[in-house]
């Protein structure tokens, strides 16, 4: 499965960094809002399956 290979690759890159499944962040649709230092960012899943993060 492609997802399993991507997870394995991410784990090899950095064992100490947290790993999040984008589908969990986007479970209510194709966008999620993320707050960092009082600024709101939007994480969006495109029709082609890519992720875009915008301010």
OpenMM code with the backbone's topology and positions (N, CA, C; nanometers):
from openmm import Vec3, app, unit

residues = "UNK UNK UNK UNK UNK UNK UNK UNK UNK UNK UNK UNK UNK UNK UNK UNK UNK UNK UNK UNK UNK UNK UNK UNK UNK UNK UNK UNK UNK UNK UNK UNK UNK UNK UNK UNK UNK UNK UNK UNK UNK UNK UNK UNK UNK UNK UNK UNK UNK UNK UNK UNK UNK UNK UNK".split()
positions = [
    Vec3(0.0835, -0.1185, 0.0000),
    Vec3(0.0000, 0.0000, 0.0000),
    Vec3(0.0877, 0.1245, 0.0000),
    Vec3(0.0536, 0.2247, -0.0814),
    Vec3(0.1341, 0.3462, -0.0946),
    Vec3(0.1456, 0.4219, 0.0364),
    Vec3(0.0371, 0.4265, 0.1130),
    Vec3(0.0372, 0.5013, 0.2385),
    Vec3(0.1376, 0.4404, 0.3356),
    Vec3(0.1414, 0.3079, 0.3443),
    Vec3(0.2357, 0.2418, 0.4337),
    Vec3(0.3790, 0.2756, 0.3965),
    Vec3(0.4098, 0.2791, 0.2680),
    Vec3(0.5453, 0.3127, 0.2229),
    Vec3(0.5797, 0.4573, 0.2563),
    Vec3(0.4819, 0.5479, 0.2418),
    Vec3(0.5052, 0.6889, 0.2742),
    Vec3(0.5310, 0.7058, 0.4233),
    Vec3(0.4564, 0.6337, 0.5046),
    Vec3(0.4754, 0.6409, 0.6498),
    Vec3(0.6129, 0.5863, 0.6873),
    Vec3(0.6512, 0.4754, 0.6280),
    Vec3(0.7832, 0.4182, 0.6564),
    Vec3(0.8943, 0.5158, 0.6167),
    Vec3(0.8793, 0.5811, 0.5020),
    Vec3(0.9799, 0.6775, 0.4569),
    Vec3(0.9880, 0.7959, 0.5519),
    Vec3(0.8728, 0.8457, 0.5952),
    Vec3(0.8701, 0.9594, 0.6880),
    Vec3(0.9332, 0.9215, 0.8212),
    Vec3(0.9095, 0.8004, 0.8671),
    Vec3(0.9682, 0.7567, 0.9938),
    Vec3(1.1195, 0.7453, 0.9835),
    Vec3(1.1684, 0.7044, 0.8686),
    Vec3(1.3141, 0.6953, 0.8508),
    Vec3(1.3780, 0.8336, 0.8500),
    Vec3(1.3084, 0.9321, 0.7953),
    Vec3(1.3629, 1.0678, 0.7855),
    Vec3(1.3835, 1.1269, 0.9240),
    Vec3(1.2854, 1.1148, 1.0095),
    Vec3(1.2978, 1.1730, 1.1423),
    Vec3(1.2147, 1.0959, 1.2430),
    Vec3(1.2815, 1.0221, 1.3233),
    Vec3(1.2147, 0.9439, 1.4269),
    Vec3(1.1578, 1.0333, 1.5366),
    Vec3(1.2126, 1.1539, 1.5540),
    Vec3(1.1708, 1.2388, 1.6650),
    Vec3(1.0575, 1.3356, 1.6295),
    Vec3(1.0259, 1.3502, 1.5020),
    Vec3(0.9195, 1.4423, 1.4620),
    Vec3(0.7850, 1.3710, 1.4644),
    Vec3(0.6799, 1.4420, 1.5068),
    Vec3(0.5469, 1.3796, 1.5042),
    Vec3(0.5009, 1.3575, 1.3607),
    Vec3(0.4219, 1.2553, 1.3409),
    Vec3(0.3681, 1.2218, 1.2092),
    Vec3(0.2161, 1.2241, 1.2179),
    Vec3(0.1527, 1.3029, 1.1312),
    Vec3(0.0078, 1.3164, 1.1306),
    Vec3(-0.0470, 1.2686, 0.9975),
    Vec3(-0.1589, 1.2015, 1.0009),
    Vec3(-0.2281, 1.1610, 0.8796),
    Vec3(-0.3152, 1.2786, 0.8357),
    Vec3(-0.2918, 1.3299, 0.7173),
    Vec3(-0.3657, 1.4461, 0.6681),
    Vec3(-0.5157, 1.4198, 0.6642),
    Vec3(-0.5540, 1.2960, 0.6400),
    Vec3(-0.6976, 1.2645, 0.6358),
    Vec3(-0.7627, 1.2887, 0.7715),
    Vec3(-0.6874, 1.2701, 0.8804),
    Vec3(-0.7423, 1.2983, 1.0136),
    Vec3(-0.7629, 1.4481, 1.0327),
    Vec3(-0.6702, 1.5286, 0.9823),
    Vec3(-0.6850, 1.6740, 0.9921),
    Vec3(-0.8000, 1.7236, 0.9057),
    Vec3(-0.8253, 1.6547, 0.7952),
    Vec3(-0.9268, 1.6969, 0.6995),
    Vec3(-1.0536, 1.6132, 0.7087),
    Vec3(-1.0777, 1.5488, 0.8227),
    Vec3(-1.1876, 1.4533, 0.8321),
    Vec3(-1.3259, 1.5150, 0.8130),
    Vec3(-1.3389, 1.6450, 0.8233),
    Vec3(-1.4695, 1.7102, 0.8057),
    Vec3(-1.4835, 1.7737, 0.6680),
    Vec3(-1.3971, 1.7408, 0.5750),
    Vec3(-1.4050, 1.7993, 0.4409),
    Vec3(-1.2691, 1.8031, 0.3752),
    Vec3(-1.2495, 1.9017, 0.2884),
    Vec3(-1.1217, 1.9107, 0.2178),
    Vec3(-1.0359, 2.0270, 0.2655),
    Vec3(-1.0759, 2.0940, 0.3752),
    Vec3(-0.9940, 2.2005, 0.4331),
    Vec3(-0.9885, 2.1870, 0.5846),
    Vec3(-0.8786, 2.2360, 0.6397),
    Vec3(-0.8616, 2.2409, 0.7851),
    Vec3(-0.7944, 2.3728, 0.8182),
    Vec3(-0.8328, 2.4318, 0.9297),
    Vec3(-0.7709, 2.5575, 0.9741),
    Vec3(-0.6737, 2.5251, 1.0861),
    Vec3(-0.5559, 2.5846, 1.0780),
    Vec3(-0.4487, 2.5614, 1.1738),
    Vec3(-0.4045, 2.6953, 1.2302),
    Vec3(-0.3925, 2.7044, 1.3621),
    Vec3(-0.3497, 2.8290, 1.4267),
    Vec3(-0.2049, 2.8151, 1.4719),
    Vec3(-0.1249, 2.9185, 1.4425),
    Vec3(0.0136, 2.9253, 1.4873),
    Vec3(0.0463, 3.0713, 1.5166),
    Vec3(0.0844, 3.0983, 1.6400),
    Vec3(0.1216, 3.2348, 1.6800),
    Vec3(0.0150, 3.3374, 1.6415),
    Vec3(-0.1079, 3.3095, 1.6762),
    Vec3(-0.2208, 3.3994, 1.6507),
    Vec3(-0.2501, 3.4226, 1.5025),
    Vec3(-0.1960, 3.3393, 1.4142),
    Vec3(-0.2278, 3.3488, 1.2718),
    Vec3(-0.2976, 3.2199, 1.2303),
    Vec3(-0.3947, 3.2334, 1.1420),
    Vec3(-0.4711, 3.1182, 1.0961),
    Vec3(-0.4241, 3.0790, 0.9566),
    Vec3(-0.3925, 2.9529, 0.9389),
    Vec3(-0.3522, 2.8965, 0.8112),
    Vec3(-0.4598, 2.7989, 0.7663),
    Vec3(-0.4710, 2.7809, 0.6355),
    Vec3(-0.5661, 2.6851, 0.5807),
    Vec3(-0.4899, 2.5753, 0.5084),
    Vec3(-0.5175, 2.4519, 0.5475),
    Vec3(-0.4624, 2.3348, 0.4804),
    Vec3(-0.5714, 2.2829, 0.3892),
    Vec3(-0.5418, 2.2712, 0.2599),
    Vec3(-0.6429, 2.2322, 0.1625),
    Vec3(-0.5952, 2.1136, 0.0806),
    Vec3(-0.6836, 2.0199, 0.0573),
    Vec3(-0.6569, 1.9047, -0.0276),
    Vec3(-0.7125, 1.9345, -0.1662),
    Vec3(-0.6255, 1.9286, -0.2674),
    Vec3(-0.6690, 1.9580, -0.4032),
    Vec3(-0.7359, 1.8354, -0.4657),
    Vec3(-0.7986, 1.8557, -0.5803),
    Vec3(-0.8620, 1.7437, -0.6508),
    Vec3(-0.7606, 1.6393, -0.6946),
    Vec3(-0.6370, 1.6813, -0.7153),
    Vec3(-0.5333, 1.5865, -0.7591),
    Vec3(-0.4631, 1.5192, -0.6411),
    Vec3(-0.5115, 1.5454, -0.5181),
    Vec3(-0.4563, 1.4774, -0.4019),
    Vec3(-0.3355, 1.5442, -0.3387),
    Vec3(-0.3079, 1.6683, -0.3744),
    Vec3(-0.1955, 1.7426, -0.3173),
    Vec3(-0.2453, 1.8284, -0.2003),
    Vec3(-0.1533, 1.8596, -0.1096),
    Vec3(-0.1862, 1.9471, 0.0031),
    Vec3(-0.1279, 2.0857, -0.0194),
    Vec3(-0.2077, 2.1884, 0.0108),
    Vec3(-0.1625, 2.3264, -0.0013),
    Vec3(-0.1892, 2.3947, 0.1326),
    Vec3(-0.0879, 2.4626, 0.1854),
    Vec3(-0.1003, 2.5383, 0.3098),
    Vec3(-0.0888, 2.6854, 0.2756),
    Vec3(-0.1936, 2.7653, 0.3105),
    Vec3(-0.1928, 2.9077, 0.2822),
    Vec3(-0.2274, 2.9857, 0.4071),
    Vec3(-0.1882, 3.1114, 0.4080),
    Vec3(-0.2172, 3.2026, 0.5187),
    Vec3(-0.3530, 3.2640, 0.4998),
] * unit.nanometer
topology = app.Topology()
chain = topology.addChain("A")
for resn in residues:
    res = topology.addResidue(resn, chain)
    for name in ("N", "CA", "C"):
        topology.addAtom(name, app.Element.getBySymbol(name[0]), res)
